[in-house]
Amino acid sequence: MNTLTLVNIEFAAATHLMMSLVLFFFSRRSVQFLSQAWIMLLICLLYCGGLSFFACGGVVPPLGILHPVMLIYLMICSFLLSVYPLGLCMPGYLQWGRMWGYAIPALCVIFIYGMGAAVGSNLAGVYEFDDFIQYFLSGDILLRIVALLLSGYYILNIFRLPHRLVRRMQLPSDLIAYGSALGAVSIFFVFIAVRFSLVLLNVYVLLFTLVNLFLFFRILRPSVEGMAYPAIREVEKMPTPEEITQSEINDFNEANLKRFNMLEYIMLHEKPFIDTMFNRERLCRLVGFNRHVVLQSLRSQGYNDIHEYISRHRVAELRRLVESGEVTDLKEVDKVGFKTSKTAIVCFERYEGESLVALLEQQARSELAEGETVSSENSALPSDAPARSS
């Protein structure tokens, strides 16, 4: 079990270090990532402390009830996680004064325990609830109760703060779900602190790391969604089969580019995707390559899969038809191969970064304004103007 715990903590430490480094890198462009980067680094250092204990050949002893080591870890993590959501909307370090005031009670408890360890004071051995009654008035037990209450206060804020941020700052509502998951994992650790179990500790480390990974990806999602999709290229001449065969002999990358140009030429000039039944199997049959080769060629040019490639062309064609006035209603999305308006709306927003409904409304207003302008110009002409011009 100690070996499993060691591997578990190594995984948690490495994962939090990776998240920290990535967030520090992103913070060079957007300062809002800096607070999360520091929080992930501090959690990583906590796990590194556990790793150093195992590296020295330590074996986890029975820690009993509300052991100070468990409580101090609980306090630190619950504090960090309660301020964690702030970085989603503002850099936490801009509120250093409030953060220090928020952390002072926990720091005082840690300082007192540190001073006690420095002078060699012994901790009360509490393994049953009867032992708790026996040592109840000792300073050690009183500090443990204070630490538990402080942790409960921080955990309460883990649940409470996301609700306030979503309500007041119009943040995504899924932040509430993430905060609730963090709070639930913290409550789970409270039970471990009350009655220590090495098995439950391993479960907690895994759950805690997975929830932080979800939060990490949630933070990076706007950056990922802001990345541009590959642009559709204008291919004037389709490569011949002989050129493709020769490129396969000479250069692997050139062969992928030739095959991709063949795909682009067919999609741009023949537009097979406007058939709602067109799919990846039909595309492969059309170009004469198997699915593996087609996928390889598309990925060499930045596309994720064949379905994305087909949808990208449908969206580009839909934009052209909307801007030219050939499509004026969502019911007409089947002209470019979409089976439902819902699919068209989702794909258009994903690849173009704007709302299809808004584009249709904007186009309708533009056409209406142009019609009113022409009408007003015609009404301003003299009634005999056509006769004189004739």
Secondary structure, 3 states (H helix, E strand, C coil): CHHHHHHHHHHHHHHHHHHHHHHHHHHCCCCCHHHHHHHHHHHHHHHHHHHHHHHCCCCCCCCCCCCHHHHHHHHHHHHHHHHHHHHHCCCHHHHHHHHHHHHHHHHHHHHHHHHHHHCCCCCCCCCCHHHHHHCCCCHHHHHHHHHHHHHHHHHHHHHHHHHHHHHHHCCCCHHHHHHHHHHHHHHHHHHHHHCCCHHHHHHHHHHHHHHHHHHHHHHHHHHHHCCCCCCCCCCCCCCCHHHHHHHHHHCHHHHHHHHHHHHHHHHHHCCHHHCCCCCHHHHHHHHCCCHHHHHHHHHCCCCCCHHHHHHHHHHHHHHHHHHHCCCCCHHHHHHHCCCCHHHHHHHHHHHHCCCHHHHHHHHHHHHHHHHHHHHHHHHHCCCCHHHHHC
